[in-house]
Amino acid sequence: MSEHRSLDAAIAWIDATAASLDREDVPLITARGRVLAEAIHAGGAIPGENRAALDGFAVLASACSGASSYNPIRLPLIEVAPGDVLPASTDAVVPLQLAESDDQAHIEIVEAVAAGDNVEQQGAIAAIGMTLVLAGTRVAARHIGLLRVAGRSGVSVVCRPRVRILITNPSKGGAPQDSNGWMIRAAAERDGGVIGECIAIDRGKMAIRAALAEADTDITLVIGGTGPGSDDYSAAAPAVAGELVIHGVALRPGETTGLGTVSGAPVVLLPGAPASCLWAYELFAGRAIRRLGGRAAELPCRSREMIAARKIVSSLGTTEICPVRFGAGDAVEPLPSFAETGLMAAVGADGFVIVPQGSEGHPQGARMTVYLYDEC
C-alpha cells in the first residue's frame, strides 16, 4: 500500500470528482426530500387578490363606523370563509361573533372594524418576482404548501444518485457476512442515494474488475478486500478497470480506504472491518453521494461546541474519530475507541469528536466541536 494520504487530501479529491448530477422534473406532490435544481420565484403576487383571513362577513369598513351593541348597524349579508376573495365593494371582515343576521340578506354589526381587518392582503405572502425557495433546498412539507399556493404543480430537482454496492466475500466457505452491506445501504439511502444493486462478489481480482467494468451507475462502493493481505484485491481492480487515485488515508478507523474512478464515476473502496467501513463511508462515500445529489457535503449530523470532561487522547499524524458520551452540564467524556469495541463505540455513544491529524487530542476543559448522533 502506498503512503497514507491526509484526510483533507482525500476530501478534496471527493469534492473535485463528485459534481452535482443533472436535473429532472417531478410532480410537486412527490418532491419531498428532493433537492431543488433551481430557485423558484413568484410568477405573480401571492395572494393575487385580497382574501378573507377568517370566517365572517365581508364589509366596507367605513360603513361600520360607530357600530356597537347599543347602535347596531345593518349591512348586506356577504358571508366569507378563510381564503375567499373579497368582493370589490368590501375591505374588511367582521368575525362571526361580532354580527348577527337579521334575515337572509342582512346582518347587524355590533362592533366597528377598520379597513384591512381580518384580511390577507394582495401580495402579503410574496410580491411578483420574489424568491420563494432557493436552489439547493431540500423540499419539505412547508415548501410544498407554499409552492402549491403559488400555483406550482411540479418542480425541477437534482437527480438522485444511483449507488451500486459490491461486497467482496471474505468467507472461506461459509455464508458472506452482509452486516456491512445492510449498514452501508441504509446510510446511502439516508444520504439520498438510490440503491441499484447490492450484491456479494468473489474476492478475486478478476471478479472485482469484471463487476466494476459492468457498472452503469453514478457511484460504486466496494466493501472489503482493501487491506495488504494476500487475497485483498479491491485496490488492484480499479487500478486496472479505471484509475486508483488514493489507497490509504491517515484516518482511524478507516486507514485502508481507497478512492478512484471507473468510466468517470467515483469508486470508493471501504474496509471490511465494520467500524472502518462505517467511517470510510461517512467521510468519503457519503460525502460523494450527498454532493452528487445536490445536498450539503458535510456530515448529516448536528454539531455543538462542548467541553472535554477528561482528556481525549489521539495519535499524532492520524485523524481519529473519538466516541464520546454526555457528562454533566455542557461536558462530554471519552469512551473506549472503535479499535477496542467496534461499532458498539458508535451505538453506545452520544456523539463523536474528529481529532485532526496534527493534534494529540484535547486536554481536559478544552472546548471542541462534538457531532451528535441524534440526527445521523
Short mmCIF file of the C-alpha atoms (twelve columns), coordinates in Angstrom:
data_MODEL
# 
_entry.id   MODEL 
# 
loop_
_atom_site.group_PDB 
_atom_site.id 
_atom_site.type_symbol 
_atom_site.label_atom_id 
_atom_site.label_alt_id 
_atom_site.label_comp_id 
_atom_site.label_asym_id 
_atom_site.label_seq_id 
_atom_site.Cartn_x 
_atom_site.Cartn_y 
_atom_site.Cartn_z 
_atom_site.pdbx_PDB_model_num 
ATOM 1   C CA . MET A 1   0.000   0.000   0.000   1 
ATOM 2   C CA . SER A 2   1.259   3.485   -0.850  1 
ATOM 3   C CA . GLU A 3   1.858   6.149   1.756   1 
ATOM 4   C CA . HIS A 4   -1.295  7.229   3.558   1 
ATOM 5   C CA . ARG A 5   -2.819  10.468  2.303   1 
ATOM 6   C CA . SER A 6   -4.275  13.070  4.631   1 
ATOM 7   C CA . LEU A 7   -7.998  13.319  5.332   1 
ATOM 8   C CA . ASP A 8   -8.024  16.768  3.730   1 
ATOM 9   C CA . ALA A 9   -6.441  15.432  0.531   1 
ATOM 10  C CA . ALA A 10  -8.996  12.629  0.292   1 
ATOM 11  C CA . ILE A 11  -11.902 15.016  0.871   1 
ATOM 12  C CA . ALA A 12  -10.511 17.432  -1.721  1 
ATOM 13  C CA . TRP A 13  -10.454 14.594  -4.266  1 
ATOM 14  C CA . ILE A 14  -14.071 13.708  -3.463  1 
ATOM 15  C CA . ASP A 15  -15.140 17.337  -3.900  1 
ATOM 16  C CA . ALA A 16  -13.328 17.642  -7.224  1 
ATOM 17  C CA . THR A 17  -14.733 14.358  -8.561  1 
ATOM 18  C CA . ALA A 18  -18.340 14.211  -7.339  1 
ATOM 19  C CA . ALA A 19  -20.229 17.045  -9.028  1 
ATOM 20  C CA . SER A 20  -23.978 17.552  -8.781  1 
ATOM 21  C CA . LEU A 21  -25.948 15.410  -11.237 1 
ATOM 22  C CA . ASP A 22  -28.334 16.626  -13.939 1 
ATOM 23  C CA . ARG A 23  -31.888 17.706  -13.181 1 
ATOM 24  C CA . GLU A 24  -35.268 16.125  -13.737 1 
ATOM 25  C CA . ASP A 25  -38.840 17.394  -13.453 1 
ATOM 26  C CA . VAL A 26  -41.101 15.715  -10.892 1 
ATOM 27  C CA . PRO A 27  -44.654 16.316  -9.657  1 
ATOM 28  C CA . LEU A 28  -44.696 18.607  -6.635  1 
ATOM 29  C CA . ILE A 29  -46.574 16.039  -4.553  1 
ATOM 30  C CA . THR A 30  -43.619 13.612  -4.895  1 
ATOM 31  C CA . ALA A 31  -40.867 16.190  -4.293  1 
ATOM 32  C CA . ARG A 32  -40.463 15.905  -0.505  1 
ATOM 33  C CA . GLY A 33  -36.814 15.219  0.327   1 
ATOM 34  C CA . ARG A 34  -35.573 16.084  -3.165  1 
ATOM 35  C CA . VAL A 35  -33.126 18.935  -3.834  1 
ATOM 36  C CA . LEU A 36  -34.300 21.849  -5.965  1 
ATOM 37  C CA . ALA A 37  -32.168 22.341  -9.057  1 
ATOM 38  C CA . GLU A 38  -33.208 25.973  -9.473  1 
ATOM 39  C CA . ALA A 39  -34.661 28.800  -7.427  1 
ATOM 40  C CA . ILE A 40  -38.424 29.251  -7.661  1 
ATOM 41  C CA . HIS A 41  -39.856 32.758  -7.983  1 
ATOM 42  C CA . ALA A 42  -43.397 34.039  -7.637  1 
ATOM 43  C CA . GLY A 43  -44.979 34.416  -11.061 1 
ATOM 44  C CA . GLY A 44  -47.459 36.889  -9.609  1 
ATOM 45  C CA . ALA A 45  -48.458 38.451  -6.312  1 
ATOM 46  C CA . ILE A 46  -49.444 35.877  -3.652  1 
ATOM 47  C CA . PRO A 47  -52.282 36.034  -2.945  1 
ATOM 48  C CA . GLY A 48  -53.395 37.619  -6.189  1 
ATOM 49  C CA . GLU A 49  -56.361 39.375  -4.518  1 
ATOM 50  C CA . ASN A 50  -57.425 40.465  -1.042  1 
ATOM 51  C CA . ARG A 51  -58.782 37.399  0.763   1 
ATOM 52  C CA . ALA A 52  -60.668 36.684  3.958   1 
ATOM 53  C CA . ALA A 53  -58.403 35.559  6.805   1 
ATOM 54  C CA . LEU A 54  -61.213 34.007  8.897   1 
ATOM 55  C CA . ASP A 55  -64.882 33.062  8.897   1 
ATOM 56  C CA . GLY A 56  -67.116 36.117  8.971   1 
ATOM 57  C CA . PHE A 57  -68.818 38.757  6.869   1 
ATOM 58  C CA . ALA A 58  -67.213 40.964  4.227   1 
ATOM 59  C CA . VAL A 59  -67.987 44.655  4.754   1 
ATOM 60  C CA . LEU A 60  -66.889 48.139  3.776   1 
ATOM 61  C CA . ALA A 61  -65.173 49.347  6.957   1 
ATOM 62  C CA . SER A 62  -66.374 52.937  6.610   1 
ATOM 63  C CA . ALA A 63  -69.963 51.678  6.685   1 
ATOM 64  C CA . CYS A 64  -69.378 50.173  10.159  1 
ATOM 65  C CA . SER A 65  -68.283 53.400  11.843  1 
ATOM 66  C CA . GLY A 66  -69.970 53.847  15.209  1 
ATOM 67  C CA . ALA A 67  -71.338 50.320  15.445  1 
ATOM 68  C CA . SER A 68  -71.912 48.974  18.977  1 
ATOM 69  C CA . SER A 69  -74.297 46.770  20.889  1 
ATOM 70  C CA . TYR A 70  -76.336 49.932  21.563  1 
ATOM 71  C CA . ASN A 71  -76.088 51.085  17.988  1 
ATOM 72  C CA . PRO A 72  -76.062 48.034  15.668  1 
ATOM 73  C CA . ILE A 73  -75.557 48.894  12.028  1 
ATOM 74  C CA . ARG A 74  -77.471 46.963  9.379   1 
ATOM 75  C CA . LEU A 75  -75.494 45.881  6.289   1 
ATOM 76  C CA . PRO A 76  -75.883 43.420  3.403   1 
ATOM 77  C CA . LEU A 77  -75.030 39.822  4.305   1 
ATOM 78  C CA . ILE A 78  -71.840 38.728  2.483   1 
ATOM 79  C CA . GLU A 79  -70.588 35.612  4.239   1 
ATOM 80  C CA . VAL A 80  -66.943 34.581  3.643   1 
ATOM 81  C CA . ALA A 81  -64.649 31.745  4.666   1 
ATOM 82  C CA . PRO A 82  -60.835 31.802  5.012   1 
ATOM 83  C CA . GLY A 83  -59.262 32.201  1.559   1 
ATOM 84  C CA . ASP A 84  -62.352 33.608  -0.137  1 
ATOM 85  C CA . VAL A 85  -61.701 36.598  -2.411  1 
ATOM 86  C CA . LEU A 86  -63.276 39.770  -1.007  1 
ATOM 87  C CA . PRO A 87  -65.878 41.415  -3.230  1 
ATOM 88  C CA . ALA A 88  -64.666 44.662  -4.788  1 
ATOM 89  C CA . SER A 89  -67.038 46.717  -2.653  1 
ATOM 90  C CA . THR A 90  -65.549 45.472  0.660   1 
ATOM 91  C CA . ASP A 91  -62.259 45.957  2.509   1 
ATOM 92  C CA . ALA A 92  -62.623 44.187  5.891   1 
ATOM 93  C CA . VAL A 93  -64.078 41.083  7.513   1 
ATOM 94  C CA . VAL A 94  -66.274 41.159  10.599  1 
ATOM 95  C CA . PRO A 95  -65.851 37.972  12.703  1 
ATOM 96  C CA . LEU A 96  -68.972 35.850  13.092  1 
ATOM 97  C CA . GLN A 97  -69.293 36.643  16.796  1 
ATOM 98  C CA . LEU A 98  -69.482 40.416  16.161  1 
ATOM 99  C CA . ALA A 99  -72.532 40.293  13.881  1 
ATOM 100 C CA . GLU A 100 -75.932 38.663  13.704  1 
ATOM 101 C CA . SER A 101 -78.075 38.025  10.653  1 
ATOM 102 C CA . ASP A 102 -81.493 39.580  10.986  1 
ATOM 103 C CA . ASP A 103 -82.804 37.890  7.832   1 
ATOM 104 C CA . GLN A 104 -81.391 36.021  4.883   1 
ATOM 105 C CA . ALA A 105 -79.998 39.151  3.257   1 
ATOM 106 C CA . HIS A 106 -78.732 41.405  6.071   1 
ATOM 107 C CA . ILE A 107 -76.601 41.412  9.224   1 
ATOM 108 C CA . GLU A 108 -76.366 43.704  12.225  1 
ATOM 109 C CA . ILE A 109 -72.826 44.793  13.147  1 
ATOM 110 C CA . VAL A 110 -72.216 45.412  16.867  1 
ATOM 111 C CA . GLU A 111 -68.531 46.419  16.700  1 
ATOM 112 C CA . ALA A 112 -66.698 48.559  14.162  1 
ATOM 113 C CA . VAL A 113 -63.765 47.255  12.131  1 
ATOM 114 C CA . ALA A 114 -61.024 49.124  10.271  1 
ATOM 115 C CA . ALA A 115 -60.117 48.718  6.629   1 
ATOM 116 C CA . GLY A 116 -57.877 45.639  6.246   1 
ATOM 117 C CA . ASP A 117 -59.021 43.974  9.470   1 
ATOM 118 C CA . ASN A 118 -59.018 40.159  9.149   1 
ATOM 119 C CA . VAL A 119 -57.901 40.392  5.532   1 
ATOM 120 C CA . GLU A 120 -54.941 38.699  3.870   1 
ATOM 121 C CA . GLN A 121 -53.779 41.491  1.618   1 
ATOM 122 C CA . GLN A 122 -52.834 41.055  -2.028  1 
ATOM 123 C CA . GLY A 123 -49.086 40.268  -2.155  1 
ATOM 124 C CA . ALA A 124 -48.835 39.704  1.612   1 
ATOM 125 C CA . ILE A 125 -47.115 36.333  1.130   1 
ATOM 126 C CA . ALA A 126 -44.951 37.328  -1.823  1 
ATOM 127 C CA . ALA A 127 -44.662 40.121  -4.348  1 
ATOM 128 C CA . ILE A 128 -44.321 39.279  -8.030  1 
ATOM 129 C CA . GLY A 129 -40.817 38.000  -8.801  1 
ATOM 130 C CA . MET A 130 -39.915 37.331  -5.166  1 
ATOM 131 C CA . THR A 131 -37.780 34.235  -4.496  1 
ATOM 132 C CA . LEU A 132 -39.961 31.624  -2.812  1 
ATOM 133 C CA . VAL A 133 -37.452 28.786  -2.376  1 
ATOM 134 C CA . LEU A 134 -33.710 28.834  -3.082  1 
ATOM 135 C CA . ALA A 135 -31.891 26.397  -5.366  1 
ATOM 136 C CA . GLY A 136 -30.283 23.610  -3.331  1 
ATOM 137 C CA . THR A 137 -33.141 23.474  -0.822  1 
ATOM 138 C CA . ARG A 138 -34.278 20.036  0.305   1 
ATOM 139 C CA . VAL A 139 -38.017 20.149  -0.223  1 
ATOM 140 C CA . ALA A 140 -40.091 19.739  2.945   1 
ATOM 141 C CA . ALA A 141 -43.843 19.766  3.537   1 
ATOM 142 C CA . ARG A 142 -43.802 23.524  4.182   1 
ATOM 143 C CA . HIS A 143 -42.178 24.180  0.795   1 
ATOM 144 C CA . ILE A 144 -44.765 22.019  -0.952  1 
ATOM 145 C CA . GLY A 145 -47.536 24.019  0.724   1 
ATOM 146 C CA . LEU A 146 -46.082 27.372  -0.333  1 
ATOM 147 C CA . LEU A 147 -45.348 26.254  -3.890  1 
ATOM 148 C CA . ARG A 148 -48.867 24.902  -4.259  1 
ATOM 149 C CA . VAL A 149 -50.234 28.238  -3.042  1 
ATOM 150 C CA . ALA A 150 -48.090 29.788  -5.774  1 
ATOM 151 C CA . GLY A 151 -49.782 27.561  -8.331  1 
ATOM 152 C CA . ARG A 152 -46.915 25.131  -8.952  1 
ATOM 153 C CA . SER A 153 -47.723 21.502  -9.726  1 
ATOM 154 C CA . GLY A 154 -44.165 20.364  -10.485 1 
ATOM 155 C CA . VAL A 155 -40.543 21.297  -9.776  1 
ATOM 156 C CA . SER A 156 -37.079 20.691  -11.215 1 
ATOM 157 C CA . VAL A 157 -34.862 18.663  -8.865  1 
ATOM 158 C CA . VAL A 158 -31.378 17.152  -8.900  1 
ATOM 159 C CA . CYS A 159 -31.404 13.508  -9.961  1 
ATOM 160 C CA . ARG A 160 -30.879 11.056  -7.124  1 
ATOM 161 C CA . PRO A 161 -27.503 9.279   -7.326  1 
ATOM 162 C CA . ARG A 162 -27.602 5.642   -8.426  1 
ATOM 163 C CA . VAL A 163 -25.462 3.648   -5.989  1 
ATOM 164 C CA . ARG A 164 -24.017 0.201   -6.635  1 
ATOM 165 C CA . ILE A 165 -22.664 -1.748  -3.649  1 
ATOM 166 C CA . LEU A 166 -20.280 -4.656  -4.177  1 
ATOM 167 C CA . ILE A 167 -19.479 -6.786  -1.131  1 
ATOM 168 C CA . THR A 168 -16.354 -8.885  -1.535  1 
ATOM 169 C CA . ASN A 169 -16.901 -12.262 0.096   1 
ATOM 170 C CA . PRO A 170 -14.386 -12.760 2.916   1 
ATOM 171 C CA . SER A 171 -15.703 -16.195 3.794   1 
ATOM 172 C CA . LYS A 172 -13.568 -19.320 3.460   1 
ATOM 173 C CA . GLY A 173 -16.559 -21.476 2.592   1 
ATOM 174 C CA . GLY A 174 -19.377 -20.143 4.759   1 
ATOM 175 C CA . ALA A 175 -22.060 -17.563 4.036   1 
ATOM 176 C CA . PRO A 176 -20.838 -13.988 3.469   1 
ATOM 177 C CA . GLN A 177 -21.149 -11.583 6.344   1 
ATOM 178 C CA . ASP A 178 -23.517 -8.968  4.968   1 
ATOM 179 C CA . SER A 179 -23.775 -6.675  8.022   1 
ATOM 180 C CA . ASN A 180 -21.643 -4.087  6.234   1 
ATOM 181 C CA . GLY A 181 -23.892 -4.218  3.181   1 
ATOM 182 C CA . TRP A 182 -27.016 -3.605  5.227   1 
ATOM 183 C CA . MET A 183 -25.353 -0.776  7.145   1 
ATOM 184 C CA . ILE A 184 -23.968 0.973   4.075   1 
ATOM 185 C CA . ARG A 185 -27.206 0.541   2.133   1 
ATOM 186 C CA . ALA A 186 -29.124 2.271   4.951   1 
ATOM 187 C CA . ALA A 187 -26.571 5.093   5.110   1 
ATOM 188 C CA . ALA A 188 -26.616 5.623   1.328   1 
ATOM 189 C CA . GLU A 189 -30.417 5.838   1.323   1 
ATOM 190 C CA . ARG A 190 -30.245 8.333   4.190   1 
ATOM 191 C CA . ASP A 191 -27.954 10.471  2.041   1 
ATOM 192 C CA . GLY A 192 -30.358 10.453  -0.904  1 
ATOM 193 C CA . GLY A 193 -28.904 7.587   -2.934  1 
ATOM 194 C CA . VAL A 194 -30.961 5.057   -4.873  1 
ATOM 195 C CA . ILE A 195 -29.554 1.556   -4.476  1 
ATOM 196 C CA . GLY A 196 -29.408 -0.030  -7.890  1 
ATOM 197 C CA . GLU A 197 -27.671 -3.181  -6.716  1 
ATOM 198 C CA . CYS A 198 -26.192 -4.563  -3.501  1 
ATOM 199 C CA . ILE A 199 -24.514 -7.874  -4.217  1 
ATOM 200 C CA . ALA A 200 -21.798 -10.182 -2.913  1 
ATOM 201 C CA . ILE A 201 -18.984 -10.979 -5.338  1 
ATOM 202 C CA . ASP A 202 -15.913 -13.173 -5.238  1 
ATOM 203 C CA . ARG A 203 -12.883 -11.575 -3.617  1 
ATOM 204 C CA . GLY A 204 -10.619 -12.337 -6.570  1 
ATOM 205 C CA . LYS A 205 -9.071  -9.613  -8.698  1 
ATOM 206 C CA . MET A 206 -10.786 -10.687 -11.929 1 
ATOM 207 C CA . ALA A 207 -14.233 -10.917 -10.321 1 
ATOM 208 C CA . ILE A 208 -13.941 -7.452  -8.790  1 
ATOM 209 C CA . ARG A 209 -12.604 -5.959  -12.013 1 
ATOM 210 C CA . ALA A 210 -15.440 -7.544  -14.042 1 
ATOM 211 C CA . ALA A 211 -18.059 -6.279  -11.598 1 
ATOM 212 C CA . LEU A 212 -16.639 -2.760  -11.775 1 
ATOM 213 C CA . ALA A 213 -16.489 -2.779  -15.565 1 
ATOM 214 C CA . GLU A 214 -20.172 -3.661  -15.991 1 
ATOM 215 C CA . ALA A 215 -21.459 -0.962  -13.656 1 
ATOM 216 C CA . ASP A 216 -23.858 1.638   -15.101 1 
ATOM 217 C CA . THR A 217 -24.114 3.821   -12.045 1 
ATOM 218 C CA . ASP A 218 -23.222 7.203   -10.590 1 
ATOM 219 C CA . ILE A 219 -21.013 5.780   -7.822  1 
ATOM 220 C CA . THR A 220 -19.779 2.328   -6.837  1 
ATOM 221 C CA . LEU A 221 -18.909 1.256   -3.301  1 
ATOM 222 C CA . VAL A 222 -16.711 -1.825  -2.857  1 
ATOM 223 C CA . ILE A 223 -16.748 -3.279  0.649   1 
ATOM 224 C CA . GLY A 224 -13.824 -5.374  1.874   1 
ATOM 225 C CA . GLY A 225 -10.536 -6.548  0.434   1 
ATOM 226 C CA . THR A 226 -8.837  -3.162  0.784   1 
ATOM 227 C CA . GLY A 227 -6.014  -4.244  3.099   1 
ATOM 228 C CA . PRO A 228 -2.484  -5.548  2.466   1 
ATOM 229 C CA . GLY A 229 -3.459  -9.211  2.765   1 
ATOM 230 C CA . SER A 230 -2.568  -11.771 0.056   1 
ATOM 231 C CA . ASP A 231 -6.226  -12.090 -1.052  1 
ATOM 232 C CA . ASP A 232 -7.134  -8.378  -0.826  1 
ATOM 233 C CA . TYR A 233 -7.651  -7.341  -4.434  1 
ATOM 234 C CA . SER A 234 -10.140 -4.475  -4.219  1 
ATOM 235 C CA . ALA A 235 -7.488  -1.800  -4.780  1 
ATOM 236 C CA . ALA A 236 -5.900  -3.625  -7.713  1 
ATOM 237 C CA . ALA A 237 -9.196  -3.922  -9.620  1 
ATOM 238 C CA . PRO A 238 -9.992  -0.218  -10.143 1 
ATOM 239 C CA . ALA A 239 -6.331  0.400   -10.918 1 
ATOM 240 C CA . VAL A 240 -6.861  -1.835  -13.973 1 
ATOM 241 C CA . ALA A 241 -10.531 -1.109  -14.822 1 
ATOM 242 C CA . GLY A 242 -10.184 2.635   -14.291 1 
ATOM 243 C CA . GLU A 243 -7.966  4.730   -12.033 1 
ATOM 244 C CA . LEU A 244 -6.930  4.288   -8.406  1 
ATOM 245 C CA . VAL A 245 -6.006  7.728   -7.062  1 
ATOM 246 C CA . ILE A 246 -5.731  7.147   -3.312  1 
ATOM 247 C CA . HIS A 247 -5.171  3.920   -1.392  1 
ATOM 248 C CA . GLY A 248 -4.682  4.515   2.290   1 
ATOM 249 C CA . VAL A 249 -5.819  7.505   4.331   1 
ATOM 250 C CA . ALA A 250 -4.383  8.731   7.638   1 
ATOM 251 C CA . LEU A 251 -7.701  8.044   9.343   1 
ATOM 252 C CA . ARG A 252 -8.555  5.865   12.328  1 
ATOM 253 C CA . PRO A 253 -10.736 3.899   11.846  1 
ATOM 254 C CA . GLY A 254 -10.583 3.626   8.045   1 
ATOM 255 C CA . GLU A 255 -6.874  3.511   7.163   1 
ATOM 256 C CA . THR A 256 -7.239  1.229   4.116   1 
ATOM 257 C CA . THR A 257 -9.860  3.330   2.325   1 
ATOM 258 C CA . GLY A 258 -9.338  3.662   -1.436  1 
ATOM 259 C CA . LEU A 259 -10.627 6.251   -3.937  1 
ATOM 260 C CA . GLY A 260 -10.691 6.077   -7.717  1 
ATOM 261 C CA . THR A 261 -12.868 6.145   -10.805 1 
ATOM 262 C CA . VAL A 262 -14.221 3.731   -13.386 1 
ATOM 263 C CA . SER A 263 -15.731 5.162   -16.579 1 
ATOM 264 C CA . GLY A 264 -15.586 8.589   -14.966 1 
ATOM 265 C CA . ALA A 265 -17.757 7.631   -11.985 1 
ATOM 266 C CA . PRO A 266 -16.347 7.629   -8.427  1 
ATOM 267 C CA . VAL A 267 -15.405 4.319   -6.807  1 
ATOM 268 C CA . VAL A 268 -14.919 4.217   -3.045  1 
ATOM 269 C CA . LEU A 269 -13.193 1.208   -1.505  1 
ATOM 270 C CA . LEU A 270 -14.499 0.632   2.020   1 
ATOM 271 C CA . PRO A 271 -12.571 -1.527  4.521   1 
ATOM 272 C CA . GLY A 272 -14.186 -4.758  5.661   1 
ATOM 273 C CA . ALA A 273 -13.895 -4.142  9.428   1 
ATOM 274 C CA . PRO A 274 -17.343 -2.744  10.326  1 
ATOM 275 C CA . ALA A 275 -16.165 0.348   12.237  1 
ATOM 276 C CA . SER A 276 -13.669 1.213   9.491   1 
ATOM 277 C CA . CYS A 277 -16.327 0.561   6.854   1 
ATOM 278 C CA . LEU A 278 -18.716 2.946   8.618   1 
ATOM 279 C CA . TRP A 279 -16.265 5.830   8.895   1 
ATOM 280 C CA . ALA A 280 -14.859 5.428   5.400   1 
ATOM 281 C CA . TYR A 281 -18.444 5.669   4.221   1 
ATOM 282 C CA . GLU A 282 -19.382 8.675   6.367   1 
ATOM 283 C CA . LEU A 283 -16.347 10.777  5.477   1 
ATOM 284 C CA . PHE A 284 -15.874 9.838   1.808   1 
ATOM 285 C CA . ALA A 285 -18.607 7.768   0.144   1 
ATOM 286 C CA . GLY A 286 -21.424 9.565   1.958   1 
ATOM 287 C CA . ARG A 287 -19.912 12.928  1.086   1 
ATOM 288 C CA . ALA A 288 -19.717 11.905  -2.593  1 
ATOM 289 C CA . ILE A 289 -23.341 10.723  -2.644  1 
ATOM 290 C CA . ARG A 290 -24.550 13.904  -0.973  1 
ATOM 291 C CA . ARG A 291 -22.649 16.058  -3.469  1 
ATOM 292 C CA . LEU A 292 -23.916 14.055  -6.453  1 
ATOM 293 C CA . GLY A 293 -27.478 14.565  -5.231  1 
ATOM 294 C CA . GLY A 294 -27.059 18.305  -4.676  1 
ATOM 295 C CA . ARG A 295 -27.102 18.076  -0.881  1 
ATOM 296 C CA . ALA A 296 -24.750 19.762  1.573   1 
ATOM 297 C CA . ALA A 297 -21.494 17.801  1.553   1 
ATOM 298 C CA . GLU A 298 -20.890 17.963  5.307   1 
ATOM 299 C CA . LEU A 299 -21.734 15.175  7.727   1 
ATOM 300 C CA . PRO A 300 -25.511 14.935  8.225   1 
ATOM 301 C CA . CYS A 301 -25.133 15.402  11.983  1 
ATOM 302 C CA . ARG A 302 -25.954 18.292  14.259  1 
ATOM 303 C CA . SER A 303 -22.812 19.728  15.841  1 
ATOM 304 C CA . ARG A 304 -22.336 21.590  19.105  1 
ATOM 305 C CA . GLU A 305 -19.473 23.229  20.951  1 
ATOM 306 C CA . MET A 306 -18.874 21.279  24.189  1 
ATOM 307 C CA . ILE A 307 -16.172 20.823  26.849  1 
ATOM 308 C CA . ALA A 308 -13.898 17.814  27.415  1 
ATOM 309 C CA . ALA A 309 -14.602 16.472  30.910  1 
ATOM 310 C CA . ARG A 310 -11.436 14.373  30.650  1 
ATOM 311 C CA . LYS A 311 -8.509  14.405  28.251  1 
ATOM 312 C CA . ILE A 312 -9.271  12.950  24.805  1 
ATOM 313 C CA . VAL A 313 -6.163  11.156  23.540  1 
ATOM 314 C CA . SER A 314 -5.246  10.716  19.874  1 
ATOM 315 C CA . SER A 315 -2.146  9.696   17.914  1 
ATOM 316 C CA . LEU A 316 -0.218  12.472  16.219  1 
ATOM 317 C CA . GLY A 317 -0.180  12.107  12.432  1 
ATOM 318 C CA . THR A 318 -3.594  10.440  12.070  1 
ATOM 319 C CA . THR A 319 -7.092  11.916  12.036  1 
ATOM 320 C CA . GLU A 320 -9.051  9.983   14.654  1 
ATOM 321 C CA . ILE A 321 -12.766 9.573   15.306  1 
ATOM 322 C CA . CYS A 322 -13.269 9.506   19.085  1 
ATOM 323 C CA . PRO A 323 -16.634 8.432   20.564  1 
ATOM 324 C CA . VAL A 324 -17.986 10.472  23.489  1 
ATOM 325 C CA . ARG A 325 -20.971 10.494  25.824  1 
ATOM 326 C CA . PHE A 326 -22.666 13.342  27.632  1 
ATOM 327 C CA . GLY A 327 -21.356 14.261  31.037  1 
ATOM 328 C CA . ALA A 328 -22.513 16.906  33.491  1 
ATOM 329 C CA . GLY A 329 -23.698 20.188  32.043  1 
ATOM 330 C CA . ASP A 330 -22.050 21.028  28.720  1 
ATOM 331 C CA . ALA A 331 -19.308 18.410  29.026  1 
ATOM 332 C CA . VAL A 332 -18.556 15.154  27.224  1 
ATOM 333 C CA . GLU A 333 -16.451 12.210  28.305  1 
ATOM 334 C CA . PRO A 334 -14.377 9.938   26.037  1 
ATOM 335 C CA . LEU A 335 -15.430 6.311   25.567  1 
ATOM 336 C CA . PRO A 336 -13.326 3.287   24.592  1 
ATOM 337 C CA . SER A 337 -12.143 3.606   20.992  1 
ATOM 338 C CA . PHE A 338 -13.504 1.917   17.873  1 
ATOM 339 C CA . ALA A 339 -10.401 -0.280  17.863  1 
ATOM 340 C CA . GLU A 340 -11.444 -1.623  21.273  1 
ATOM 341 C CA . THR A 341 -15.227 -2.017  20.922  1 
ATOM 342 C CA . GLY A 342 -16.009 -1.762  17.187  1 
ATOM 343 C CA . LEU A 343 -19.472 -0.491  16.269  1 
ATOM 344 C CA . MET A 344 -20.502 -0.502  19.934  1 
ATOM 345 C CA . ALA A 345 -18.370 2.649   20.220  1 
ATOM 346 C CA . ALA A 346 -20.896 4.322   17.905  1 
ATOM 347 C CA . VAL A 347 -24.055 2.676   19.210  1 
ATOM 348 C CA . GLY A 348 -23.202 3.355   22.867  1 
ATOM 349 C CA . ALA A 349 -22.066 6.933   22.288  1 
ATOM 350 C CA . ASP A 350 -23.978 10.214  22.190  1 
ATOM 351 C CA . GLY A 351 -21.653 11.607  19.553  1 
ATOM 352 C CA . PHE A 352 -18.092 11.816  18.348  1 
ATOM 353 C CA . VAL A 353 -15.148 14.175  18.040  1 
ATOM 354 C CA . ILE A 354 -12.898 14.368  14.978  1 
ATOM 355 C CA . VAL A 355 -9.360  14.942  16.225  1 
ATOM 356 C CA . PRO A 356 -7.255  16.379  13.362  1 
ATOM 357 C CA . GLN A 357 -4.077  14.789  12.079  1 
ATOM 358 C CA . GLY A 358 -1.796  17.409  13.615  1 
ATOM 359 C CA . SER A 359 -3.196  17.074  17.142  1 
ATOM 360 C CA . GLU A 360 -2.569  14.657  20.006  1 
ATOM 361 C CA . GLY A 361 -6.113  15.163  21.296  1 
ATOM 362 C CA . HIS A 362 -7.946  17.644  23.518  1 
ATOM 363 C CA . PRO A 363 -6.931  18.447  27.090  1 
ATOM 364 C CA . GLN A 364 -9.426  18.428  29.922  1 
ATOM 365 C CA . GLY A 365 -11.525 21.603  29.836  1 
ATOM 366 C CA . ALA A 366 -10.923 22.300  26.125  1 
ATOM 367 C CA . ARG A 367 -13.833 23.452  24.005  1 
ATOM 368 C CA . MET A 368 -14.334 21.404  20.848  1 
ATOM 369 C CA . THR A 369 -16.873 20.524  18.181  1 
ATOM 370 C CA . VAL A 370 -18.936 17.453  19.004  1 
ATOM 371 C CA . TYR A 371 -21.057 15.785  16.323  1 
ATOM 372 C CA . LEU A 372 -24.256 14.361  17.784  1 
ATOM 373 C CA . TYR A 373 -25.852 11.076  16.800  1 
ATOM 374 C CA . ASP A 374 -29.411 12.264  17.404  1 
ATOM 375 C CA . GLU A 375 -29.846 13.212  13.725  1 
ATOM 376 C CA . CYS A 376 -27.318 10.928  11.964  1 
# 
